[in-house]
Amino acid sequence: MSLPPEKASELKQIIHQQLVKMDVHGRIREVLAETIREELAPDHQQLSTEDLIKALRQRGIIDDVMKELKFETDVNEKERTSAPKPSTHFVDREPPVLKKTNIDPTRRYLYLQVLGGKAFLEHLQEPEPLPGQISSTFTLCLHFRNQRFRSKPVPCACEPDFHDGFLLEVHKDSLGDGSKMVDATTMLSICDPVHMVLIKTDTFGETTLVASYFLEWRSVLAAENGITNVAVELLGVGTESKVSVGILNIRLEMYPQLNKMLSPEITNTQFALERQKTAEKERLFLVYAKQWWREYLQIRPTHNERLVKIFAQDENGVNRPVCSYIRPLRAGRLLDTPRQAARFVSVLGYERAPVIGGGGGKQEQWCTLLAFLSRNKGDCEDHANLLCSLLLGFGLEAFVCVGTKAKGVPHTWVMTCGTDGTITFWESLTGHRYIHRPINPDDPPLVEQPKPLYPYRTIGCIFNHQKFFGNCQPSDTVEVCVFDLRDESKWKPMSGEAIKSVCSPGTSSSVPPFPPLCASAIDAAVTSNEIELQLRILVSEHRKDLGLSTVWDDHLSYLLSPALAAYELERTTSISAGNEEFQDAVRRAVPDGHTFKGFPIHFVYRNARRAFATCLRSPFCEEIICCRGDQVRLAVRVRVFTYPESACAVWIMFACKYRSVL
């Protein structure tokens, strides 16, 4: 087999890199010197190539090299050529072939390998999954200096079989001259940790946050040969934040190797100084926050009952200033408008933080952004923090509001202040927007007052990444509140400098940096087709159980598409369009003397069976699915709209037409 010149040179380069990595040249030199000294010194005979190879084989060096070489064949290429492709829309179902990363030789990389786990005792009794059997899986999500990685899912077990490597670029973004190789001393000043989040996905696709860990990687700068092995103990989240869930074996290595290593004393001193500096800043902020709170209570004793939240616990049970959960976040090309950002946040799943035991108490858990995005669902605080960050990224003046809804239920939502003084509330769980027009309680009874449409009752404080205001108006009822933030008699501000000291990026290693958003990995057309096909089977089976036959009208199903697109457009932009064309098409498709019924419904998950069970609980939908009559024709259309982070809005419309018999 002859290789083209460029492939041959690439192969030579790979072999050379492998030999350099294993230091084979150095070992050959040692063997050569030893062989000459031991065997050839007495009679000074010539050393042949065979003698050298024999000596290398005896010492196991050739075997070591052969073990390191892995020969992979591209199975996917063969299968792709033979697999039949659908004519309308083809998606390659094969798992993607891992491409080789182009390494920039002028930059430093941290190679992080996860070499298995142990002591995940919760899964001690779980049997080995049979071949082809669906089981719960663990997935490890990483974030480091604006780079995100995700491991391959591995079956949940007491010793999960993690074997993944991640190449993290240390020399990223704002680290000086791009042409200059960064040295160990400069890297020691990079205090960004590697944030690792472990997610469990059950057999139904439901995700659970298992652990969140910040890995201090800089110990590798003082490790011998630039390689260090770390056993990372992962602790649980929320109420289990002091309980060990398992141990990950991690190997850290620098590429290219450092010419000069640091001493462990230097790295340990640096870590101690950073911890001391962070602790001092946090102590000073706590002293300031206590003083601010005392002053706030002296204004009015009833302020003690208001929801003024200065600190919040993250998933690890660490108290952080609420302002540190917000950062201006730009979504690149993934989101185009603030309203689209609100729609994206609303289709991320909503789930209250789990509580062990009854009592109806609310467990507080404000997740870091990586933990929220990795499991694709969170509480209302997580949604509000993300939406506020995105709106700030779009250049708006946005704040998170902490208050209550009806019946005094604590809630958070987002507020934007227009340059003309317009106050807009954004509900992060639904994407709805409300204009706030305050009621003046001093107006005469005959003056018509605006009727609020929003569900919010009281407001205690508002904050973003730079500002914090406590509500000190006589009443904390939202409808009478005036949002003139410059008036300190209405809103007591916190010192911007105090907030900046603990919340601005880079000031404190205790505040995790924000990860970038990832594009969706879901193919909308294929997923829509799959769900639609599953729903057709479920409807046919359900009607069969009722003794009814099922005839599908493909043309009518297709005509439902414009309506679903219009519904999503309306949710995103608040603009309704295209209804006239849809109604006209349906009138043409339904003959005289026939009746048409349609039922649209919206979900944020892709489980067809779960969606069908929900649909049957609606009497309108059940009436369509169980329709009896003459010439009954059924239709169903599914349209999946994808958003960043593989979030999606799933619209389903069931319809039927039948001859009206009186």
N, C-alpha and C positions, 0 to 999 in steps of 0.2 A: 504493500500500500504506500503510494507516494503522496507526500503532503505538499500543498502549495508553499512557496517560500515564506509568506507571512505567518502561516500556521506553524511551520517548522521553527521559525524564530521565536514565536510565542511559547511553543512547547519547551524550547531550550531555556527561555526565561523562567518558566514555571519550575523546571527541574533545578535551575541554578538557585532560585529563591528557596526551594525546599532544602537543598544541600547547605545553603548558608544558614537557614533556620536551625538545622540540626547540627551545625558546626562540623560537617563531615570532613571538610578540608583540613581542619585542625587535627581531627582524630587520625586522618590518613598520615599527616606529617609525623604524629607521635608514633604510629605503628611503623612507619618507614624508618624512623630513627632507631626505634627499639630493635627492629629486625636486622638492620645493618650492624648495630652494636653487638647483638647476641650471636647471630648466625654467620655473618660474613667477615667479621674482624680478623679471625685467625688467618685465613688464606686469601683474603682480598679478592674473592671471585665476583663476577658481574651479577647484579640482581635483575632477574627477568620479571616481566609483567605478571606471569603465572605465579611466581613466588609471592609477589605483593598481594594478589587477589586471594591466594591461599591464606596468607597471614590475616587479611581483613575478614575472611569468612570464619576463621578460627576464633576471632575475637567478637564475632556476632554483629559487626558493623553493617555488613551487606544486608543481613536479616532485618536490622533496625530500619534501614532505608526502605526496604520493600514493604514493611508493615505500614510505614507512614504514607506510602503512595496509595491513593484510592482511585480506582478506575471506574468511571460512571458512564453508562450508555444512556442516550436520550430516548427512553421508551416512548415518551409522549409523541415524538416525531413520527414513529412508525404508526402509532394508533391514530394520529390525526389524519394521516393520508387515507386510512381505511374507513374511518367513521363517517357515516352519512350525515350531510349537513342539511338542516331545514332551509328551505329556499328563502323564507322571509327574514328571519332574524336568527343568526347563529351566534352562540356563545360557547367558547371552548370550555368544556366541563372538566378537563384535566387539571390537576393541581399545577399551579405555575412553577416553571422550572426556576430554581434559584440562580439568579445571574451573579456572575463574579463582580465584586465591587472594584471599581477603578480607584486604587489608592494613590493619593497625591503624595509623592515621596518627600515633598517639602513640608508636610504637616504631621503633627503628632496624633496618634490614635490610641485609644484605650480599648483593648480587646477583652470583653467581659464574657466568660463562658459560665453557663449554669450546668454543673455536672451532677445532676440528680438531687433528690431531696430525701429526707428521712424523718422519722418520728412524727408523721402526720397522724397522730393517734386516733383522731376521729374516724379515720378510714381503716382502722386496724382489722375490723371484722369483714370488710368488703371482699367478696370473692373476686378472683381474676376474671376480667371480662372475656367472654368467648369470642372467637373470630366473627366479625360482622355484627356483634351485639353493640347496641348503643349504650354508652355508659356516661356518667357524669365526668366532666373534664376540668382540669386546672389550666389556666392560661396566665402567663406572666407578662405584664405590660411595663415598659420602661420609658423613662423620659430623662434626657440629659442635654442641657444647653441647646434647646430648641430642636432636638432630634427625638423621634418616638419610634419604639420598636415593640413588636409583639411576638411572643414565642409560639411554637406550634402547640395546639391543645394536647395534653397528655391525660390518660385516664386517671381518675382520683384513686389513690392508693396510699398505704402507710409509707411507702417509699416511691413517690412518683418519679417516673423515668424522664426527667428533664434532661435534654442534651441539646443545648442551643448556644450559639455564639453570636455576640452583637459587637459590631465595630463602631465605637463611639468616637467621633471627631472631637478632640480637645480644643484644637486650634480653630474655633468656630466664631463667626460673627465679629464682635468688637474686641479682638485680642491683638491689637497692634498691627505691625507690618506683616502682610500676608506672605512676603517672600522670605521672611526670616524664620528659621526653625525655632520653635519655642523650647526653652530649656527647663530643667527641673525646678529651678527657683521661681520662674514665672508661673509654672503650673501649680506650685504650692500656694500661690495667691488666689487660685480659682476655687472659691469655696462652694460652688454649686455641687450638691450631692447628686448621685444617681437615684432617682425616685423609682421604686419598684412597687407595683401593685399586683396582688395575686387575686384572680377572679375564678370563681367556681361556676360552671354552667351545668345545670341539671339536664336530664333527658328530655325535658319539655322546652329547653332553650332559655329558661329563667336564670338570670345571673345573680350571684351573691358576692359581696365584697368579703374576702377572707382575711387579707392582711395588706398593710401599707407600710413600706420601710424606706428610710433614707440611708443609702449606702455611702459611707465615707471611703472614696476610692484612692485618696492621695497616699495611703499607706504603701502603695506600690512604688512610690518615688524613692522609698528608702529600702525596698526589698532587694535581696541578693539576686543578680541576673535580671532584675526588672520584672520578676514574676512573684506573685503572692497568692496563696490559697486562703480563703476566708470561709468560715462556717457561720452563716447568717441565721440567727434565731428570729423567726417571724412571730410577732404577737398578734392577737386577735384585734377586732375593732369594736368601738362602742363600749358596751358594758363588759366586754371580754378583753379590753385593751391591756390587761396585766397577765393574760393567760397565753402560754405558748401554743401555737398551732402547728409548728413544724420547723425544720431546719433545711436551708438550702446550701449546697456546697458550691462556692463561687471561686473561679480562678481569674485573676486580673493580670494583664500583661501589657506592656507599653510597646508600641510600634512607631517608628523604628526604635531600637533599644537606645537607652540613654547612655551618653558617653561618660557622664559623671553622676553617680547616685548621691542622694542626700543621706545624711546619717539619721537614724531613728530619733536621736535627741532633738534634731532640728524640726522634724515633722511633728513630734509630740509637743514641743514648745509652741509651735504655730497653732496646733489644735487647741491647746490650753488657753492661749491668748485670745483666740476667736471666741471660745466659750465664755471666757471672762468678760470680754467686750460686749457680747450679746446679752449676757446675764445682767450686766450693769445698765445697759439701755432699757431692758425690760423692767428692771427694778425702778428706774427713774420714771418710766411711763406709768407704772402701777401707782407710784406715789402721786404723780400728777392726776391720774384718773380718780383716785380716792378723794383728792382735794376738790376736783371738779364736781364729783358726785355730792360731796358735802354742801358745796355752794348751791347746787341744783335743788337739793332738798330744802334748803333754807328759804328758797323763793316761795314755796307753797308746800305744806306738809303732805298734801294728797299726791305730790309727785312720786312718792314712794310706791304708788300703785301703778304707775305708768310703765309701759314696756320700753325701757331705755336700756339697750343692750350694748355694752362696751366691749365685752369679751364673749367668745363662743368657742366651744370645744370642737376640735376636728375629730376625724375617725379614730385617731390614736389616743383620744382623751386629753390632748394638749390644749390648754387655753391660749387662744390667739386673739389679738385685737380684731374686731370685726372688719376694720378697714383693710386688713391684710388679705381678706378673701376677694378683694376687687382689684383688678388691673385693667387698663385699657387693652382690649384684645382685638386685633385685626384679623379678619378671616380670609385675607388674600382674595383669591378669585372664587372662593367657595360660597360666599354670600354677597349679594349685591346691594341690598337695602336694609335699613333698620327694621322694617316690617317683616322682611324675609327672615331676619335674625330672630325676631319674636316668634315667628311660625316654627322655625327650627327648634328653639328652646321648648316650645309647647309640645312638640311631638317626641321629645325625650321622655321616657317613662316616669311616672310619679309613684313614689313609694315612701311611706313614712318610715323613719328609722325604727328597726325592730326593737321591741321591748320584751324581756323575759318576764313572764308572769302577768297577772291581770291588773285591774285598777284603773285602766284607761289613761294612765299617765303618758306624757309624750317624752320619749327619749330624745335628748338634744344631740344632734350629730351634723355639724356643717362639714361636708366633705371637701377635701382639696380637689382641684379641678381634674387632675388625672384620675383620681378614684371615681369621680362622678361620670366622666366620659367613658372610662374603661368598662363600667358595668351598664352604661346607657340608661341609668335611672337614678333618681334621688328625691329628696324631700323638697318642699317649696323654697326653702332657703337656698339650696343648691341651684335651682332654676333661676331664682331672682338674682343671685350673685353672677351667674353666667350671662344672663340677659343684660344686666347693668354693665358688665365688662365689655360686651359686644357693642352696646349703644355708645359707650365712651369711645370705643375704637372708631365708630362712625362719626365722631366729632360732636356728639350731643352732650349736654350737661345732664348727666343721669345720676340718680341716687337710689339706693335700696331703702324701702320704707319698712319699719317694724311696727306692727300694730295688731289689731284684731279684726275678725270678720263677725258675722252674726253669731249670737249666743256666746260671745267672748272668746271664740277660738283663736289662739295666736296665729298670725299669718305674716308673710313678707311678700311685698310686691315692688314694682319699680316705678319711679317717677322721673319725668324729664321736664326741665324748665326751658321754655322757649325764650328767645331774645326779646319777644314782645310781652313777656310775662305769662304766657299761656302755660298752664300746668296740666300735664297729661299723665294719667296713671296707665301702666302696662301690667296686665295680669300674665305672669310668666307661665302659668300652667295651661292657659287657653289661648294666649296670643291676643286677647281682646284689649282694646284701648278705650279709655274713658277721659273725656275733658272734665276737669274739676272747676266748678264755679261755686265759690263759697257762699253760704247763706249768711246774711247779716242779721243776727238775733235782735239787733236794736231797731230794725225797720218796723214801721207800723204794721198791724195785722193785715191791712188791705193790700199791701205791696206784694205782688206775685213773686214767689221765690223759686229758684231753679230746683227741679226734682232730681236728686242724684240717681244715676243708673248703676254706679259701682257698688260692689258688695262689701266695701270696707266700712268699719264702724269707728275705730279709734286708731290714733297714730301716736307712738311714743318718741321715736327718733328717726332720723334719716342719716345716711352716710354714703360716701364713696371712697376711693383710694386716697383722697387728700383731705376730705372734710368730714366732720361729724357734728350734728346738731341735735340737741335735746329739745323737745317741744315744751315750751313753758307758757303757752297761752292758757287762759282761764279754763277752757274746756279742751280735752284731747279728742273730741268727736271730729271726725274727718270733715264732715259737711260744713262745719263752721270755721275750720282752720284756714288761716291766710298764710300762703307760702312765700312771704317776703323774708328771704333768708338773711338779708342785710340788717333786719330789725332785731337787735339782740333782746328786746323785751318780749319777742315772740319765739325766737329760736336761740337757745344758748349754745354758742359754738365751742368746739375744742380747739386748742392751739394747733395750727397747721404744722408748726415745727415739731411738736411732740408726736403727732401722727407720723410725720416723715421720718422721725428717728427710728421707728420700729417697723414701718410698713413700706417704705420705698424700696424698689428692687436693688439688690446688692448691698444694702446696709446691714442686713442680718441674715445669717445662715438659717435662722429658725423659720423664716418665711419661704415656703417653697416657690420656685419660679413657675410661671404658667406654661403649659405645653401648647404647641400650635394645634389647630384643628386639622383633622385628617379627612380627605375626600371619601365619599361613600364607596364601599366595596360591593354594594348590591346592584345587580342589573335589573332595572325597573321592569323592562318588557318581559324577561324570563320569569321573574317573581310574580308578576301579574298573571301570566299564563298558568303558572303552577297553582296558585291559590284558586283561580277561576275553575280549573279542571277539578281540583279537590272539592270545591263547593258544588259543582254539578253532580259529582258522585254522591255527596252527602244528601243533596236534595232528592235525587232519584231514589236512594235507599229509604229516606224518610217517607216519601210518597208511596213507595212499594209497601212499607209497613202499614199504611193506611188503606191499601187496596186500590191505589190510584196509579195510572200509567203516567209517564213523563215524556213530553215531546218538546225538544228545545228549538227555539227560533234563533238561528245564528245571526240573521240580518237584524232582528230587533235588538239582540245583545250588543251588536256593534254600534247601533244608533244611540246607545246609552252613554258612550264615551264622552261626547261633548258636555253632557251634564256633569259628569264627575270632574272633568277638567275645570268647568266653571265653578264648581263648589270649592275646589282647592284654591283657585285664583281669588275667590271671594274671601276665604280664610286668610290669605296672605296679604291682600291689598285692600280689603273692604269694598272692592268694586265688583258688581255683578255684571256679567257680560255673556252674550251668546244664547240667552234663554229662548229668544224668538225662533232661531234656527232649529233648536232642539224640539220645540213644540211643533213646529211645522213638519219636521221629519217624522215625528211620532204619529201625527194626524194622517200622514200619507201611508204609513206602515200599518195602521189599524183600520180595517174596512168598516164601512157603515154597518150599524147594528152590532158592533163589537165594543167591548169595554176594555180600557187600558188602566192598569194600576202599577205604580212604581214606588219603591221604598229605598232611599239612599241611607247609608250608615257609614260612620267613620271610626277607624281603629288606628292605634299606633303600634300594633304588633302584627306578626305575619303567620299566626297560627290559625289555619282555616277552620279546624274543628271547634276551637274556642270561640271564634267569630260566629260560626253557625249557631252554636248554643246560645250566644247572646242575642242573635237575630230572632230566634224562635221565641224569646221572652217578650218580644214586641207583638201585640195583637195585630198591628197593621202588616208586619212582615209575615207573620204566621198565616194570615189570610191569603197572602200571595202564594207562599210556598205550598199551602194545602188547598189551593184553588180547585173547586169542582165546577163543572159546567160543560157546555158544548164547544168543541173545537178549542180546547184550552192549549195555549202555547206559552211556554215559560222562557224567560231570558235572565241572564245574570252577567254582569260586567264588573271586573275588578281593575282598578288603576292604582298602582303603587307610585308614589312620588318620593324620590330619594333626597335626603339632606346629608350634610356632613356627619361624620362619626357613625355612618350606617344607620342613622335614624330614618324613619320613613313614616309617611302618612298613607294609610291604606283606605281607599274609598271603595265600597261595594254597593252595587245597586241591583236589587231583585225586581223583576217586572213580570207581568203576565197580561195576555189579552185573551178574551173569550167572547163567544156570542151571548148576548143578553137574551135570556129566555124568561118571559114574564108569565 
